[in-house]
């Protein structure tokens, strides 16, 4: 019979043997699992036709627009602002009180007549050596000073008049006759609606796709479209938003487009272009790079790619994938570099 001590040793030996078998089974199972290929769907890269339409937000602007303000303070004595009406360039719209300036003008004009007569008389005496040159020069200076005073007074009178700077439509007036106004007061606005401009912004990355002379499509909230031509580009990129500002002039008769309205601007940046396109969900974003899983010789190869145009479900591959390469469509989370794969279906 075994002693009590030998019995204990025997039980421990059996336990250690059992644990060793379990570890060996687990290790063998883990190795078998790691070697099992991952079943995935794949696709073959090919050159595809695509149209790269860039959409930007824009604002409608009048061909010319101005806020009419007086240059000086004064009381309105005549108001000719016909709201919503077309007016011609130079039409007198507002007149401020100027009786004091008119009186000053008449006084200066009377002095001018006397100064001219004096200058003419002294000039005749000078021609016959009946007068020294200094006295005549003094009279001529007086004549010129009075003429300058008249020009100055006329300039002040012109400041009491607000005329249409261009032919266009007058907006709603904000004042009435008899009101005292100053340079800070907006009396009305005026828009030239015969010509409409569109201001819009694009990300800096698309700066190479837009040039002066390009034709763009403008779409309003009624889903109506108009054609416009790019006429100018802001030379400096906005340092805060990294956007570039552009301006286009509407070619069509834009019925229903009003200055200040929001529109969408569609710019064709890749019409008729061919490129390798892949589904956006196969791109693996990393801190510094983007990768895609290529399948080569039955194994997963994580390849760095450069992407370009992107739409709702497709991404343009600029480099890293060539036509004919096979790439994984799903199961990407379970793949590791050089992992063996099993292709279920080619889509």
C-alpha positions in Angstrom: 0.0 0.0 0.0 1.1 3.6 -0.7 1.8 5.8 2.1 -0.2 9.0 2.6 2.7 11.1 1.3 3.1 9.1 -1.9 -0.6 9.4 -2.5 -0.4 13.2 -2.5 2.5 13.2 -4.9 0.6 10.9 -7.2 -2.4 13.3 -7.3 -0.2 16.3 -8.0 1.5 14.5 -10.9 -1.8 13.6 -12.5 -3.0 17.3 -12.2 0.1 18.7 -13.7 -0.2 16.3 -16.6 -3.8 17.3 -17.2 -3.0 21.0 -17.2 -0.2 20.4 -19.7 -2.5 18.6 -22.0 -5.0 21.5 -21.9 -2.3 24.1 -22.6 -1.1 21.9 -25.5 -4.6 21.6 -26.9 -5.2 25.4 -26.6 -1.9 26.2 -28.2 -2.6 23.8 -31.1 -6.1 25.3 -31.5 -4.7 28.8 -31.6 -2.2 28.0 -34.2 -4.8 26.3 -36.3 -7.0 29.4 -36.0 -4.2 31.8 -36.9 -3.3 29.8 -40.0 -6.9 29.6 -41.2 -7.4 32.0 -44.2 -9.9 34.8 -44.0 -12.8 34.6 -46.5 -13.4 37.9 -48.3 -14.9 39.4 -51.4 -12.6 41.2 -53.8 -12.8 43.4 -56.9 -10.4 44.1 -59.7 -9.3 47.7 -60.3 -9.9 49.2 -63.7 -10.0 52.6 -65.4 -13.5 54.1 -65.2 -15.1 57.2 -66.7 -16.3 59.7 -64.2 -17.4 63.3 -64.0 -16.0 65.3 -61.1 -18.7 67.9 -60.4 -17.7 70.4 -57.6 -20.5 72.0 -55.8 -20.0 75.3 -54.1 -22.3 77.8 -52.2 -22.8 81.1 -53.8 -24.6 84.4 -53.4 -26.3 86.5 -56.1 -25.0 90.0 -56.4 -26.3 92.9 -58.5 -24.1 94.1 -61.4 -23.8 97.4 -59.4 -25.1 98.1 -55.9 -25.0 101.2 -53.7 -26.4 102.5 -50.4 -27.4 106.1 -51.0 -26.1 108.4 -48.2 -25.7 112.1 -48.1 -22.2 113.5 -48.0 -23.2 116.3 -45.5 -25.9 116.8 -42.9 -29.0 118.7 -43.8 -32.8 118.8 -44.1 -34.5 117.1 -47.0 -36.4 119.6 -49.1 -37.1 117.4 -52.1 -37.5 113.7 -52.3 -37.8 111.9 -55.6 -37.2 108.3 -54.6 -39.8 106.2 -56.5 -39.6 102.8 -54.7 -39.0 99.8 -57.0 -38.8 102.0 -60.1 -36.2 102.2 -62.8 -34.2 105.4 -62.9 -31.6 106.7 -65.3 -28.1 107.6 -64.4 -27.9 111.2 -63.1 -31.5 111.5 -62.0 -31.9 113.8 -59.0 -33.3 111.7 -56.1 -32.8 113.8 -53.0 -32.2 117.5 -52.4 -31.0 119.0 -49.1 -31.5 122.6 -47.9 -28.9 124.8 -49.6 -30.3 128.4 -49.5 -27.3 129.6 -47.6 -24.9 128.2 -50.2 -27.0 129.6 -53.0 -26.8 133.1 -51.4 -23.0 132.7 -51.0 -22.8 131.7 -54.7 -24.7 134.8 -55.8 -22.4 137.0 -53.7 -19.3 135.5 -55.2 -20.6 135.8 -58.7 -21.3 139.5 -58.1 -17.7 140.0 -56.8 -16.5 138.1 -59.8 -18.0 140.5 -62.3 -16.4 143.5 -60.5 -13.0 141.7 -60.4 -13.2 140.9 -64.1 -13.9 144.5 -65.0 -11.1 145.7 -62.8 -8.7 143.2 -64.3 -9.7 144.2 -67.8 -9.2 147.9 -67.1 -5.8 147.5 -65.5 -4.7 145.2 -68.3 -5.4 148.0 -70.8 -3.3 150.5 -68.7 -0.5 148.0 -68.4 -0.3 147.6 -72.1 0.4 151.3 -72.5 2.8 151.4 -69.6 0.3 153.4 -67.6 0.5 151.0 -64.6 3.2 149.0 -62.9 3.1 145.2 -63.1 2.6 144.6 -59.4 -0.8 146.4 -59.3 -2.1 144.3 -62.2 -0.9 141.1 -60.7 -2.7 141.9 -57.5 -6.0 142.4 -59.4 -5.5 139.1 -61.3 -4.9 137.2 -58.1 -8.1 138.7 -56.7 -10.0 137.6 -59.8 -8.7 134.0 -59.5 -9.5 133.8 -55.8 -13.1 134.8 -56.4 -13.4 132.2 -59.1 -12.0 129.5 -56.8 -14.5 130.5 -54.1 -17.3 130.0 -56.7 -16.0 126.6 -57.6 -15.9 125.6 -53.9 -19.4 126.8 -53.2 -20.7 124.9 -56.3 -19.0 121.8 -54.9 -20.8 122.2 -51.6 -24.1 122.7 -53.4 -23.5 119.4 -55.3 -23.0 117.7 -52.0 -26.6 118.6 -51.1 -27.8 116.6 -54.1 -28.0 112.8 -54.3 -28.2 111.6 -57.9 -28.5 108.1 -59.4 -24.9 106.9 -59.9 -26.0 104.5 -62.6 -29.2 103.3 -64.3 -31.0 100.8 -62.1 -33.8 100.0 -59.7 -34.4 102.0 -56.6 -35.2 100.1 -53.4 -37.3 101.1 -50.5 -36.7 104.5 -48.9 -36.2 104.9 -45.2 -36.8 108.7 -44.8 -39.4 111.3 -45.6 -39.4 114.9 -46.8 -38.4 117.3 -44.0 -36.2 114.8 -42.2 -32.8 115.9 -41.0 -30.2 113.4 -42.2 -26.4 112.9 -42.0 -23.7 110.9 -43.7 -24.5 107.9 -41.5 -28.1 107.6 -42.7 -29.0 105.2 -45.5 -31.8 106.9 -47.5 -32.4 104.0 -49.9 -30.5 101.4 -51.9 -30.1 101.0 -55.6 -29.4 97.9 -57.7 -28.5 97.3 -61.3 -30.4 94.0 -61.9 -29.8 93.9 -65.7 -26.5 92.2 -64.9 -26.2 89.6 -62.1 -23.0 88.3 -60.6 -22.4 85.2 -58.5 -19.8 85.2 -55.7 -18.8 81.7 -54.5 -16.0 80.0 -52.6 -14.1 76.8 -53.3 -11.6 74.7 -51.2 -8.0 75.5 -51.9 -7.5 72.0 -53.2 -9.8 72.8 -56.2 -7.9 76.0 -57.2 -6.3 74.3 -60.1 -9.7 73.4 -61.6 -11.1 76.9 -62.0 -9.9 79.6 -64.4 -11.2 82.9 -65.7 -13.5 82.0 -68.7 -14.7 78.7 -67.2 -18.5 78.2 -67.5 -20.3 77.1 -64.4 -23.9 76.1 -63.7 -25.9 78.1 -61.2 -28.9 76.4 -59.5 -31.4 78.3 -57.3 -33.8 77.1 -54.6 -36.5 76.4 -57.3 -34.1 74.0 -58.9 -33.8 76.2 -62.0 -30.4 76.4 -63.7 -28.6 79.2 -65.3 -25.2 79.5 -67.0 -22.5 81.8 -65.8 -18.9 82.6 -66.8 -16.1 83.1 -64.3 -14.8 86.6 -64.6 -12.4 87.0 -61.7 -10.6 85.1 -59.0 -9.4 86.4 -55.6 -5.6 86.1 -55.8 -5.2 85.3 -52.1 -6.5 82.2 -50.3 -8.4 82.9 -47.1 -5.9 82.0 -44.3 -8.7 81.0 -41.9 -11.0 78.9 -44.1 -8.4 77.9 -46.8 -11.0 78.8 -49.4 -10.5 80.7 -52.7 -13.2 83.2 -53.7 -14.4 83.5 -57.3 -16.9 85.6 -59.2 -19.0 84.7 -62.2 -21.5 86.7 -64.4 -24.8 85.1 -65.3 -25.1 84.8 -69.1 -28.9 83.9 -69.3 -31.8 86.1 -68.5 -32.1 85.2 -64.9 -35.7 85.7 -64.1 -36.5 85.2 -60.5 -32.9 85.6 -59.3 -32.6 88.4 -56.8 -29.5 90.0 -55.3 -28.7 88.4 -52.0 -30.2 85.1 -52.8 -28.4 81.8 -52.1 -27.5 79.5 -55.0 -25.5 76.4 -55.7 -22.6 76.7 -58.2 -21.7 73.5 -60.0 -18.2 73.4 -61.6 -17.1 70.5 -63.9 -13.6 69.6 -62.9 -13.1 66.2 -64.5 -15.5 65.7 -67.4 -14.5 62.8 -69.7 -11.7 61.8 -67.3 -10.7 58.2 -66.7 -9.3 57.0 -63.3 -9.2 54.1 -60.9 -12.2 54.3 -58.6 -12.7 52.2 -55.5 -15.5 52.1 -52.9 -14.9 54.6 -50.1 -15.3 52.0 -47.4 -12.2 50.1 -48.5 -9.9 53.0 -47.7 -8.1 52.6 -44.4 -7.4 56.1 -42.9 -4.3 56.4 -40.8 -2.5 59.4 -39.1 -0.2 60.1 -42.0 -1.3 57.9 -44.8 -4.3 56.1 -46.4 -4.0 52.5 -47.2 -5.9 49.8 -49.2 -5.6 46.0 -48.9 -4.4 44.5 -52.2 -4.5 40.7 -52.7 -1.3 39.3 -54.2 -0.4 35.6 -54.3 -3.2 34.8 -52.0 -2.0 37.2 -49.2 -3.1 40.6 -48.0 -0.7 43.5 -48.8 -1.4 46.8 -47.1 -0.5 49.5 -49.7 -0.2 53.3 -49.2 -2.4 55.1 -51.7 -3.0 58.7 -52.7 -6.6 59.7 -53.2 -8.2 62.5 -55.2 -11.8 63.2 -56.2 -14.4 61.7 -53.8 -18.2 61.5 -54.1 -20.9 59.8 -52.1 -19.5 56.2 -52.5 -16.4 56.3 -54.7 -12.8 57.5 -54.3 -10.3 58.3 -57.0 -7.0 56.6 -56.6 -4.1 58.7 -57.9 -1.3 56.3 -57.0 -0.7 53.0 -55.2 -3.2 51.0 -57.3 -2.9 50.0 -60.9 -5.5 48.7 -63.3 -5.7 44.9 -62.9 -4.8 45.0 -59.1 -7.1 43.0 -56.9 -8.3 44.7 -53.6 -10.3 43.5 -50.7 -13.9 44.7 -50.4 -14.8 43.4 -46.9 -13.3 41.6 -43.9 -10.7 44.3 -43.7 -10.8 44.5 -39.9 -9.8 40.8 -39.7 -6.9 41.1 -42.1 -3.2 41.5 -41.1 -0.2 42.1 -43.3 0.7 38.9 -45.3 -2.3 37.1 -43.9 -3.6 34.4 -46.2 -7.0 35.0 -47.7 -9.7 33.0 -49.3 -11.7 34.7 -52.1 -15.4 34.1 -51.9 -16.5 36.2 -54.8 -15.1 38.7 -57.3 -17.4 41.7 -57.6 
